[in-house]
Amino acid sequence: MQPVRIGGYPTTLEGVDSGAYPYWQTEYAHTYGEPPADSLAAGFLRYLGNEVGKDIIRSHGDRPCAELSEPLLCRPG
């Protein structure tokens, strides 16, 4: 993967936090209704929201949306 500069700004977490880097993306998980609590889908969604899942996101150089300086921008419009 090759990082992309936009307007001369590098893809850094600091750039996203300060608003200098003009692009970011939020990933959403969609289900058809509420998955049963004991299902694989429900377990995966819990995993994404717990600290282990967040640590894995951080280990790849990304940041969980709720930890950005403006987390409200991460919500669907």
PLY file of the C-alpha trace (Angstrom):
ply
format ascii 1.0
element vertex 77
property float x
property float y
property float z
element edge 76
property int vertex1
property int vertex2
end_header
0.00 0.00 0.00
1.32 3.42 -0.92
0.27 6.39 1.28
-1.33 9.19 -0.72
-0.69 12.88 -0.09
-3.62 15.21 -0.67
-2.84 18.89 -1.06
0.72 18.10 0.01
-0.38 16.71 3.37
0.84 13.22 4.35
-1.49 10.57 5.71
-0.81 10.84 9.44
-3.06 10.53 12.47
-1.97 14.04 13.46
-3.11 15.33 10.07
-6.52 13.71 10.49
-6.87 15.04 14.06
-5.94 18.59 13.07
-8.14 18.54 9.98
-5.14 19.11 7.68
-5.54 15.80 5.87
-8.88 16.18 4.07
-9.86 12.53 3.74
-10.69 9.79 6.22
-12.99 6.84 6.07
-15.25 5.11 8.55
-16.01 1.43 8.16
-19.50 0.23 9.03
-20.78 -3.23 9.80
-24.25 -3.91 8.45
-26.56 -6.72 9.50
-30.07 -7.67 8.53
-31.69 -6.94 11.86
-30.08 -7.53 15.24
-27.90 -10.65 15.15
-28.66 -13.25 17.83
-26.48 -12.65 20.90
-24.80 -16.06 20.58
-24.05 -15.70 16.83
-20.69 -15.29 15.15
-21.81 -11.91 13.78
-22.69 -10.59 17.25
-19.38 -11.86 18.63
-17.45 -10.14 15.85
-19.25 -6.85 16.43
-18.46 -7.05 20.17
-14.83 -7.82 19.30
-14.55 -4.73 17.12
-15.83 -2.55 19.94
-13.71 -3.94 22.76
-10.15 -3.00 23.65
-8.58 -6.04 21.95
-10.15 -5.08 18.62
-9.19 -1.44 19.11
-5.61 -2.46 19.93
-5.43 -4.37 16.65
-6.70 -1.33 14.75
-4.02 0.80 16.48
-1.29 -1.78 15.74
-1.89 -1.19 12.01
-1.31 2.55 12.39
-4.98 3.49 12.48
-7.12 4.90 15.24
-10.61 3.90 16.37
-13.06 6.55 15.26
-14.17 7.41 18.80
-10.59 8.43 19.63
-10.33 11.13 16.95
-10.43 14.75 18.10
-13.88 15.11 16.48
-15.51 11.68 16.88
-18.94 13.00 15.91
-17.67 13.21 12.31
-17.53 9.41 12.37
-21.29 8.99 12.62
-23.40 8.40 9.53
-24.99 11.55 8.12
0 1
1 2
2 3
3 4
4 5
5 6
6 7
7 8
8 9
9 10
10 11
11 12
12 13
13 14
14 15
15 16
16 17
17 18
18 19
19 20
20 21
21 22
22 23
23 24
24 25
25 26
26 27
27 28
28 29
29 30
30 31
31 32
32 33
33 34
34 35
35 36
36 37
37 38
38 39
39 40
40 41
41 42
42 43
43 44
44 45
45 46
46 47
47 48
48 49
49 50
50 51
51 52
52 53
53 54
54 55
55 56
56 57
57 58
58 59
59 60
60 61
61 62
62 63
63 64
64 65
65 66
66 67
67 68
68 69
69 70
70 71
71 72
72 73
73 74
74 75
75 76
